[in-house]
């Protein structure tokens, strides 16, 4: 099985859905022209479609682009909504959580408890 490494240098999640007819050239142009990022940098660029049931990850490796693709049969990827910038930075572990179906934006921490004494 293939999944992104937890120690990738940078992950940029494209907030807006993209046309999934686009492949390497179209996605690399989105990275460069719309997101204003360097498609040749040591980073993963993550895209989803409108239905959020497909995911593409674009990255440059030594001498060419690679494109990783996942299509869900029944579920949808959890995606941020109404974010202030066109991208969101994640780390490799968070990206794998996203791929596995976790909602990184609506998870609630444990409730804080207050006690008067231990006994």
Secondary structure, DSSP 8 states (H G I E B T S, - for coil): -----TT-S-EEEESS---TT--HHHHHHIIIIIS---TTSS-EEEEE-TTS-EEEEEEEETTEEEEEEEE-SS-------S-SSSEEEE-HHHHHHHHTT--TTT---------S---
